[in-house]
């Protein structure tokens, strides 16, 4: 009989080996599916689609690591249960926790690694995919317009009558400025080019009409150029960048800056309301300026909720590996079958039906401010509680 330390090492090695093989297969499969889906959605050429592969790997690992961790647990503890190894160990005085401990340590390390994968996918992976798509947005637009007659990207959309070489015939182009004013451009013909490194789309139009907002417009005969920024806001600005694409290390600082902006906006509204009250200007308390300030405050509060929930989202997503391990061990022991896929299915189907919907619900509630920022952990807590209850029944420590 092996000593507990050698037994723990053997179990850990087996878990890591199975996990690595499964993770490699599942990651490759998910990466291919993800790249193909993005290439079809964006209308990318095969050459551009191949460039997406390195940036798709972290995102595939985010989803593949928890599943492969659960599968490795099901295989190892399912085999040990079928061969009555746990009972044999208990009969010679070795508690079952000696077998469970290496699985917990492995799951903890994989959880930390998955948190890093999430951060890498949301920041580096997203930025890389975005840069590849934006660098070829004109080619993608021309290809899509030839096939469909219409193309859209973010707040920008274009409809054409036909495309001759690189000339758009009778295009109608609409996009939204940063001040939320919609601009509609119609012309006899137009051309598109991308201006790097700022990733601006340059429109060259001839003989058309430009309409701003509700009805302001002007007609032009000669060729004019119009530049449209393809990125929404400055990703390096912590006060405007999308919280989902901020590095985990910068989220606390972004949270502080967002709170400062909310407090500043609240002080402006309070000062203006106090001044209107003192001067008896009650009618101005509900004018368009006040409404706009309140709307701006609500947007800043919403952003604050999203930033506060973002770090919890990434840590909770990563530690799904640990939660799945706690649930998978007792189920594999209780099922006591050599059919590991059946064991994995029994474990994973409830996770798909229960865990991920609860995780999405908790995240949505946290982002909207309807619940505390730590609510993304709700699914992990439920899974851990269920796993610990089953563990108490299945394994005598």
KEDREN-929796 format. One record per residue (C-alpha): x, y, z; residue in one letter. Coordinates in Angstrom, 2 decimals, padded with zeros to 5 digits. Example, Ala and Ser with C-alpha at 12.3 -4.5 7.8 and 13.67 -1.06 7.14 Angstrom:
<atoms>
<atom <012.30 -004.50 007.80> 'a'>
<atom <013.67 -001.06 007.14> 's'>
</atoms>
This chain:
<atoms>
<atom <000.00 000.00 000.00> 'x'>
<atom <001.31 003.43 -000.96> 'x'>
<atom <001.94 006.09 001.68> 'x'>
<atom <-000.52 009.01 001.66> 'x'>
<atom <001.99 011.44 000.13> 'x'>
<atom <002.76 009.08 -002.78> 'x'>
<atom <-000.96 008.40 -003.21> 'x'>
<atom <-001.73 012.13 -003.36> 'x'>
<atom <001.03 012.63 -005.93> 'x'>
<atom <-000.30 009.76 -008.05> 'x'>
<atom <-003.86 011.16 -007.99> 'x'>
<atom <-002.66 014.69 -008.79> 'x'>
<atom <-000.56 013.42 -011.71> 'x'>
<atom <-003.49 011.46 -013.08> 'x'>
<atom <-005.82 014.45 -012.76> 'x'>
<atom <-003.38 016.81 -014.46> 'x'>
<atom <-002.66 014.37 -017.31> 'x'>
<atom <-006.33 013.74 -018.10> 'x'>
<atom <-007.10 017.45 -017.71> 'x'>
<atom <-004.31 018.45 -020.10> 'x'>
<atom <-005.38 016.00 -022.83> 'x'>
<atom <-009.06 016.92 -022.50> 'x'>
<atom <-008.29 020.64 -022.34> 'x'>
<atom <-006.21 020.47 -025.52> 'x'>
<atom <-008.94 018.70 -027.50> 'x'>
<atom <-011.82 020.86 -026.22> 'x'>
<atom <-009.86 024.11 -026.66> 'x'>
<atom <-008.97 023.31 -030.27> 'x'>
<atom <-012.59 022.44 -031.02> 'x'>
<atom <-014.00 025.58 -029.39> 'x'>
<atom <-011.31 027.76 -030.96> 'x'>
<atom <-012.15 026.52 -034.48> 'x'>
<atom <-015.87 027.04 -033.87> 'x'>
<atom <-015.28 030.54 -032.44> 'x'>
<atom <-013.02 031.64 -035.30> 'x'>
<atom <-015.40 030.31 -037.96> 'x'>
<atom <-018.37 031.99 -036.31> 'x'>
<atom <-016.57 035.36 -036.07> 'x'>
<atom <-015.27 035.07 -039.64> 'x'>
<atom <-018.76 034.37 -040.99> 'x'>
<atom <-020.34 037.12 -038.88> 'x'>
<atom <-017.77 039.73 -039.93> 'x'>
<atom <-017.40 038.50 -043.52> 'x'>
<atom <-013.64 037.94 -043.13> 'x'>
<atom <-011.43 036.31 -045.74> 'x'>
<atom <-009.67 033.02 -044.88> 'x'>
<atom <-006.36 034.89 -044.47> 'x'>
<atom <-007.88 037.28 -041.92> 'x'>
<atom <-009.67 034.43 -040.15> 'x'>
<atom <-006.32 032.66 -039.60> 'x'>
<atom <-004.97 035.80 -037.94> 'x'>
<atom <-007.75 035.54 -035.33> 'x'>
<atom <-006.54 032.15 -034.05> 'x'>
<atom <-003.98 033.36 -031.42> 'x'>
<atom <-006.51 035.82 -029.98> 'x'>
<atom <-009.26 033.17 -029.84> 'x'>
<atom <-007.22 030.77 -027.68> 'x'>
<atom <-007.75 032.55 -024.29> 'x'>
<atom <-011.49 032.79 -024.87> 'x'>
<atom <-011.66 029.07 -025.72> 'x'>
<atom <-009.65 028.23 -022.59> 'x'>
<atom <-012.09 030.19 -020.42> 'x'>
<atom <-014.91 027.78 -021.33> 'x'>
<atom <-012.83 024.63 -021.81> 'x'>
<atom <-010.89 024.65 -018.50> 'x'>
<atom <-013.91 024.22 -016.14> 'x'>
<atom <-015.35 021.45 -018.34> 'x'>
<atom <-012.02 019.59 -018.59> 'x'>
<atom <-011.49 019.94 -014.83> 'x'>
<atom <-014.88 018.36 -014.16> 'x'>
<atom <-014.21 015.57 -016.65> 'x'>
<atom <-010.84 014.69 -015.09> 'x'>
<atom <-012.46 014.48 -011.65> 'x'>
<atom <-015.23 012.25 -013.01> 'x'>
<atom <-012.69 009.89 -014.63> 'x'>
<atom <-010.32 009.59 -011.66> 'x'>
<atom <-012.85 009.31 -008.84> 'x'>
<atom <-015.24 007.25 -010.96> 'x'>
<atom <-012.46 004.71 -011.55> 'x'>
<atom <-011.44 004.70 -007.87> 'x'>
<atom <-015.04 004.19 -006.78> 'x'>
<atom <-015.64 001.38 -009.28> 'x'>
<atom <-012.48 -000.43 -008.15> 'x'>
<atom <-013.46 000.07 -004.47> 'x'>
<atom <-010.12 001.81 -003.86> 'x'>
<atom <-011.65 004.35 -001.46> 'x'>
<atom <-013.07 001.54 000.70> 'x'>
<atom <-009.73 -000.28 000.63> 'x'>
<atom <-007.90 002.87 001.76> 'x'>
<atom <-010.33 003.45 004.60> 'x'>
<atom <-009.88 -000.15 005.74> 'x'>
<atom <-006.16 000.44 006.34> 'x'>
<atom <-006.72 003.72 008.14> 'x'>
<atom <-006.14 006.19 005.28> 'x'>
<atom <-008.99 008.74 005.24> 'x'>
<atom <-010.71 009.57 001.97> 'x'>
<atom <-009.65 013.19 002.32> 'x'>
<atom <-006.14 012.10 001.35> 'x'>
<atom <-007.58 011.31 -002.11> 'x'>
<atom <-009.75 014.42 -002.25> 'x'>
<atom <-007.01 016.84 -001.21> 'x'>
<atom <-004.92 016.70 -004.44> 'x'>
<atom <-008.08 017.28 -006.48> 'x'>
<atom <-008.91 020.38 -004.43> 'x'>
<atom <-005.36 021.76 -004.72> 'x'>
<atom <-005.34 021.12 -008.48> 'x'>
<atom <-008.75 022.76 -008.86> 'x'>
<atom <-007.60 025.78 -006.85> 'x'>
<atom <-004.55 026.27 -009.09> 'x'>
<atom <-006.64 025.81 -012.24> 'x'>
<atom <-009.17 028.35 -010.92> 'x'>
<atom <-006.45 030.96 -010.51> 'x'>
<atom <-005.17 030.12 -014.00> 'x'>
<atom <-008.69 030.47 -015.43> 'x'>
<atom <-009.05 033.92 -013.86> 'x'>
<atom <-005.92 034.89 -015.79> 'x'>
<atom <-007.40 033.35 -018.96> 'x'>
<atom <-010.56 035.44 -018.48> 'x'>
<atom <-008.53 038.62 -018.06> 'x'>
<atom <-006.40 037.75 -021.09> 'x'>
<atom <-009.45 036.99 -023.24> 'x'>
<atom <-011.34 040.15 -022.27> 'x'>
<atom <-008.38 042.50 -022.78> 'x'>
<atom <-005.66 041.12 -025.06> 'x'>
<atom <-007.88 038.73 -027.03> 'x'>
<atom <-010.65 041.26 -027.59> 'x'>
<atom <-008.20 043.99 -028.60> 'x'>
<atom <-006.40 041.70 -031.04> 'x'>
<atom <-009.60 040.56 -032.75> 'x'>
<atom <-010.86 044.14 -032.90> 'x'>
<atom <-007.63 045.41 -034.48> 'x'>
<atom <-007.70 042.71 -037.17> 'x'>
<atom <-011.34 043.43 -038.03> 'x'>
<atom <-010.86 047.21 -038.03> 'x'>
<atom <-007.71 047.04 -040.17> 'x'>
<atom <-009.73 045.39 -042.92> 'x'>
<atom <-013.14 046.99 -042.28> 'x'>
<atom <-013.15 048.65 -045.70> 'x'>
<atom <-012.47 045.35 -047.48> 'x'>
<atom <-015.06 043.60 -045.34> 'x'>
<atom <-017.56 046.38 -046.07> 'x'>
<atom <-016.99 046.20 -049.83> 'x'>
<atom <-017.31 042.40 -049.79> 'x'>
<atom <-020.53 042.52 -047.76> 'x'>
<atom <-022.01 045.34 -049.84> 'x'>
<atom <-021.40 043.42 -053.07> 'x'>
<atom <-023.24 040.40 -051.63> 'x'>
<atom <-026.01 042.00 -049.59> 'x'>
<atom <-026.21 045.66 -050.54> 'x'>
<atom <-025.93 046.70 -046.88> 'x'>
<atom <-023.32 046.71 -044.11> 'x'>
<atom <-023.23 047.81 -040.46> 'x'>
<atom <-020.53 048.10 -037.80> 'x'>
<atom <-021.38 049.48 -034.36> 'x'>
<atom <-023.25 052.76 -034.82> 'x'>
<atom <-022.31 052.93 -038.50> 'x'>
<atom <-024.46 051.50 -041.34> 'x'>
<atom <-024.54 051.83 -045.11> 'x'>
<atom <-026.96 050.79 -047.87> 'x'>
<atom <-026.04 051.00 -051.57> 'x'>
<atom <-027.76 050.49 -054.91> 'x'>
<atom <-024.72 048.70 -056.37> 'x'>
<atom <-020.92 048.51 -056.19> 'x'>
<atom <-018.69 049.09 -059.21> 'x'>
<atom <-015.06 048.21 -058.45> 'x'>
<atom <-014.49 050.33 -055.31> 'x'>
<atom <-017.18 052.92 -056.06> 'x'>
<atom <-020.46 052.81 -054.13> 'x'>
<atom <-023.42 053.88 -056.27> 'x'>
<atom <-026.21 055.86 -054.55> 'x'>
<atom <-025.14 055.07 -050.99> 'x'>
<atom <-027.11 056.02 -047.86> 'x'>
<atom <-024.83 056.21 -044.84> 'x'>
<atom <-025.91 056.79 -041.25> 'x'>
<atom <-023.90 056.94 -038.03> 'x'>
<atom <-024.16 058.38 -034.55> 'x'>
<atom <-021.79 060.97 -033.16> 'x'>
<atom <-020.52 061.01 -029.59> 'x'>
<atom <-023.17 063.63 -028.75> 'x'>
<atom <-025.87 061.10 -029.80> 'x'>
<atom <-026.80 063.15 -032.88> 'x'>
<atom <-027.48 060.94 -035.90> 'x'>
<atom <-025.99 061.97 -039.24> 'x'>
<atom <-027.37 060.65 -042.53> 'x'>
<atom <-025.35 061.07 -045.75> 'x'>
<atom <-026.70 060.35 -049.21> 'x'>
<atom <-024.60 060.77 -052.35> 'x'>
<atom <-024.36 059.91 -056.01> 'x'>
<atom <-021.23 057.90 -055.33> 'x'>
<atom <-018.76 057.28 -052.49> 'x'>
<atom <-015.60 055.41 -051.54> 'x'>
<atom <-014.36 053.95 -048.25> 'x'>
<atom <-010.83 053.80 -046.84> 'x'>
<atom <-009.41 053.05 -043.38> 'x'>
<atom <-007.06 055.57 -041.81> 'x'>
<atom <-004.50 053.91 -039.56> 'x'>
<atom <-003.33 053.81 -036.80> 'x'>
<atom <-006.38 055.64 -035.40> 'x'>
<atom <-008.81 053.19 -037.04> 'x'>
<atom <-010.95 055.91 -038.60> 'x'>
<atom <-013.18 055.21 -041.57> 'x'>
<atom <-012.81 057.93 -044.23> 'x'>
<atom <-015.79 058.51 -046.54> 'x'>
<atom <-015.22 060.27 -049.83> 'x'>
<atom <-018.58 061.42 -051.25> 'x'>
<atom <-019.69 063.24 -054.41> 'x'>
<atom <-022.94 065.16 -055.05> 'x'>
<atom <-025.13 064.46 -052.05> 'x'>
<atom <-026.98 065.66 -048.97> 'x'>
<atom <-025.91 065.59 -045.33> 'x'>
<atom <-028.67 065.61 -042.69> 'x'>
<atom <-027.92 066.29 -039.02> 'x'>
<atom <-030.29 065.29 -036.25> 'x'>
<atom <-033.92 066.29 -036.72> 'x'>
<atom <-033.67 068.27 -039.94> 'x'>
<atom <-030.56 070.41 -040.38> 'x'>
<atom <-029.06 069.60 -043.78> 'x'>
<atom <-026.90 070.94 -046.58> 'x'>
<atom <-026.30 069.92 -050.18> 'x'>
<atom <-022.85 069.44 -051.68> 'x'>
<atom <-021.80 069.05 -055.32> 'x'>
<atom <-018.04 068.66 -055.08> 'x'>
<atom <-016.21 065.76 -053.44> 'x'>
<atom <-016.07 065.95 -049.65> 'x'>
<atom <-014.46 063.71 -047.07> 'x'>
<atom <-015.96 062.69 -043.75> 'x'>
<atom <-014.10 060.81 -041.01> 'x'>
<atom <-015.94 058.37 -038.76> 'x'>
<atom <-014.20 056.94 -035.65> 'x'>
<atom <-014.83 053.19 -035.53> 'x'>
<atom <-014.00 052.84 -031.84> 'x'>
<atom <-016.47 054.02 -029.21> 'x'>
<atom <-014.44 056.12 -026.81> 'x'>
<atom <-010.82 055.92 -025.73> 'x'>
<atom <-010.01 052.46 -024.30> 'x'>
<atom <-007.07 053.95 -022.40> 'x'>
<atom <-009.33 056.40 -020.54> 'x'>
<atom <-010.51 054.75 -017.31> 'x'>
<atom <-013.56 057.03 -017.15> 'x'>
<atom <-014.93 056.05 -020.58> 'x'>
<atom <-013.44 052.62 -021.47> 'x'>
<atom <-015.73 049.60 -021.57> 'x'>
<atom <-015.45 047.93 -018.12> 'x'>
<atom <-015.48 044.48 -019.75> 'x'>
<atom <-012.23 045.28 -021.57> 'x'>
<atom <-010.29 046.80 -018.69> 'x'>
<atom <-007.39 044.79 -017.22> 'x'>
<atom <-008.23 043.31 -013.84> 'x'>
<atom <-005.40 045.30 -012.27> 'x'>
<atom <-006.96 048.61 -013.37> 'x'>
<atom <-010.55 047.90 -012.30> 'x'>
<atom <-010.08 049.20 -008.70> 'x'>
<atom <-008.66 052.47 -010.05> 'x'>
<atom <-011.49 052.72 -012.60> 'x'>
<atom <-013.96 052.15 -009.77> 'x'>
<atom <-012.48 055.07 -007.81> 'x'>
<atom <-012.59 057.35 -010.86> 'x'>
<atom <-016.18 056.37 -011.62> 'x'>
<atom <-017.26 057.07 -008.03> 'x'>
<atom <-015.59 060.47 -008.26> 'x'>
<atom <-017.51 061.31 -011.43> 'x'>
<atom <-020.81 060.23 -009.86> 'x'>
<atom <-020.16 062.36 -006.77> 'x'>
<atom <-019.20 065.34 -008.94> 'x'>
<atom <-022.36 065.02 -011.03> 'x'>
<atom <-024.50 064.70 -007.89> 'x'>
<atom <-022.93 067.84 -006.44> 'x'>
<atom <-023.68 069.78 -009.64> 'x'>
<atom <-027.33 068.69 -009.61> 'x'>
<atom <-027.67 069.43 -005.89> 'x'>
<atom <-026.08 072.89 -006.26> 'x'>
<atom <-028.29 073.77 -009.23> 'x'>
<atom <-031.42 072.54 -007.45> 'x'>
<atom <-030.53 074.54 -004.34> 'x'>
<atom <-029.94 077.68 -006.37> 'x'>
<atom <-033.27 077.27 -008.20> 'x'>
<atom <-035.06 076.77 -004.88> 'x'>
<atom <-033.51 079.83 -003.24> 'x'>
<atom <-034.25 082.02 -006.25> 'x'>
<atom <-037.77 080.56 -006.59> 'x'>
<atom <-037.07 079.42 -010.17> 'x'>
<atom <-039.19 076.28 -009.83> 'x'>
<atom <-040.07 076.05 -013.52> 'x'>
<atom <-036.41 075.63 -014.42> 'x'>
<atom <-036.08 072.62 -012.12> 'x'>
<atom <-037.61 070.42 -014.80> 'x'>
<atom <-036.19 072.00 -017.95> 'x'>
<atom <-034.24 070.09 -020.58> 'x'>
<atom <-030.89 070.99 -018.99> 'x'>
<atom <-031.87 069.37 -015.69> 'x'>
<atom <-033.27 066.31 -017.44> 'x'>
<atom <-030.03 065.92 -019.39> 'x'>
<atom <-027.99 066.19 -016.17> 'x'>
<atom <-030.12 063.52 -014.49> 'x'>
<atom <-029.74 061.24 -017.51> 'x'>
<atom <-025.97 061.75 -017.41> 'x'>
<atom <-025.95 060.89 -013.70> 'x'>
<atom <-027.90 057.67 -014.36> 'x'>
<atom <-025.41 056.66 -017.07> 'x'>
<atom <-022.49 057.26 -014.71> 'x'>
<atom <-024.19 055.27 -011.95> 'x'>
<atom <-024.85 052.43 -014.39> 'x'>
<atom <-021.20 052.43 -015.37> 'x'>
<atom <-020.22 052.35 -011.69> 'x'>
<atom <-022.40 049.26 -011.15> 'x'>
<atom <-020.79 047.54 -014.16> 'x'>
<atom <-017.26 048.30 -012.96> 'x'>
<atom <-018.04 047.08 -009.44> 'x'>
<atom <-019.45 043.80 -010.81> 'x'>
<atom <-016.67 043.20 -013.33> 'x'>
<atom <-013.96 041.98 -010.95> 'x'>
<atom <-016.42 039.66 -009.19> 'x'>
<atom <-017.50 038.36 -012.59> 'x'>
<atom <-013.96 037.34 -013.56> 'x'>
<atom <-013.03 035.79 -010.23> 'x'>
<atom <-016.34 033.90 -009.99> 'x'>
<atom <-016.00 032.68 -013.57> 'x'>
<atom <-012.48 031.41 -012.88> 'x'>
<atom <-013.41 029.67 -009.63> 'x'>
<atom <-016.11 027.66 -011.36> 'x'>
<atom <-013.31 025.05 -011.70> 'x'>
<atom <-013.20 024.69 -007.91> 'x'>
<atom <-017.00 024.59 -007.59> 'x'>
<atom <-017.31 021.94 -010.31> 'x'>
<atom <-014.66 019.81 -008.58> 'x'>
<atom <-016.51 019.92 -005.25> 'x'>
<atom <-019.69 018.79 -007.03> 'x'>
<atom <-018.04 016.25 -009.35> 'x'>
<atom <-016.13 014.23 -006.73> 'x'>
<atom <-019.13 012.98 -004.69> 'x'>
<atom <-021.27 012.40 -007.79> 'x'>
<atom <-018.53 010.28 -009.39> 'x'>
<atom <-018.16 008.28 -006.17> 'x'>
<atom <-021.92 007.80 -005.73> 'x'>
<atom <-022.59 006.76 -009.34> 'x'>
<atom <-019.84 004.11 -009.12> 'x'>
<atom <-019.69 003.36 -012.86> 'x'>
<atom <-016.85 002.77 -015.29> 'x'>
<atom <-018.76 004.73 -017.95> 'x'>
<atom <-017.03 008.06 -017.37> 'x'>
<atom <-019.02 009.91 -020.03> 'x'>
<atom <-022.24 009.01 -018.21> 'x'>
<atom <-020.77 010.35 -014.98> 'x'>
<atom <-019.63 013.51 -016.74> 'x'>
<atom <-023.07 013.95 -018.33> 'x'>
<atom <-024.85 013.52 -015.00> 'x'>
<atom <-022.59 016.22 -013.55> 'x'>
<atom <-022.47 018.61 -016.48> 'x'>
<atom <-026.13 018.66 -017.56> 'x'>
<atom <-027.32 020.15 -014.23> 'x'>
<atom <-024.47 022.65 -014.46> 'x'>
<atom <-025.66 023.75 -017.91> 'x'>
<atom <-029.28 023.93 -016.76> 'x'>
<atom <-028.73 025.50 -013.33> 'x'>
<atom <-025.24 026.95 -012.87> 'x'>
<atom <-024.83 029.07 -016.00> 'x'>
<atom <-028.37 030.59 -015.97> 'x'>
<atom <-027.93 031.53 -012.29> 'x'>
<atom <-024.49 032.97 -013.03> 'x'>
<atom <-025.93 035.07 -015.89> 'x'>
<atom <-028.83 036.22 -013.69> 'x'>
<atom <-026.51 037.22 -010.85> 'x'>
<atom <-024.27 039.12 -013.26> 'x'>
<atom <-027.19 040.97 -014.84> 'x'>
<atom <-028.58 041.95 -011.43> 'x'>
<atom <-025.16 043.19 -010.29> 'x'>
<atom <-024.61 045.18 -013.48> 'x'>
<atom <-028.01 046.87 -013.20> 'x'>
<atom <-027.47 047.76 -009.54> 'x'>
<atom <-030.47 045.68 -008.46> 'x'>
<atom <-028.23 043.50 -006.27> 'x'>
<atom <-024.80 043.76 -004.61> 'x'>
<atom <-021.74 043.61 -006.85> 'x'>
<atom <-020.75 040.17 -005.51> 'x'>
<atom <-023.91 038.47 -006.85> 'x'>
<atom <-021.99 036.75 -009.72> 'x'>
<atom <-020.73 034.41 -006.96> 'x'>
<atom <-024.29 033.16 -006.36> 'x'>
<atom <-024.01 030.22 -008.79> 'x'>
<atom <-020.65 029.16 -007.29> 'x'>
<atom <-022.07 029.27 -003.75> 'x'>
<atom <-025.07 027.12 -004.70> 'x'>
<atom <-022.82 024.61 -006.47> 'x'>
<atom <-020.42 024.48 -003.52> 'x'>
<atom <-023.23 023.94 -001.02> 'x'>
<atom <-024.73 021.14 -003.10> 'x'>
<atom <-021.29 019.56 -003.56> 'x'>
<atom <-020.43 019.71 000.15> 'x'>
<atom <-023.75 018.14 001.11> 'x'>
<atom <-023.16 015.30 -001.35> 'x'>
<atom <-019.52 015.00 -000.24> 'x'>
<atom <-020.64 014.44 003.34> 'x'>
<atom <-022.86 011.57 002.20> 'x'>
<atom <-020.49 010.00 -000.34> 'x'>
<atom <-017.10 010.21 001.43> 'x'>
<atom <-016.40 009.58 005.09> 'x'>
<atom <-013.49 011.73 006.13> 'x'>
</atoms>
